[in-house]
């Protein structure tokens, strides 16, 4: 199995001795002249990263503060009920049924008359 490389903050048991060994290896690789420049550039990079992270956090907080509060569903129902008329207008009376005429009804015992033929034009 290959070892998994983890960031320095997540390495277990990474103490002072190990850190001293890493600094010594870096010193051997880059030399004494480059160490101050390397530390300075790492410091600048970390400062810029923190600055950008803080700015993003401020932007998110500002965006959250700018979002208008949305009315709740209960408030919407309450307003709709308040604006509703108190009484409904009376419903129109239903149309009366057509009158029943005795002439149109078949008498008892007679077969029903056939429907009238459609007009021909």
Secondary structure, 3 states (H helix, E strand, C coil): CCCCCCCHHHCCCCCHHHHHHHHHHHHHHHHHHHHHHHHHHHHHHHHHHHHHHHHHHHHHHHHHHHCCCCCCHHHHHHHHHHHCCCCCCCCCCCCCCCCCCHHHCCCCCCCCCCCCCCCCC
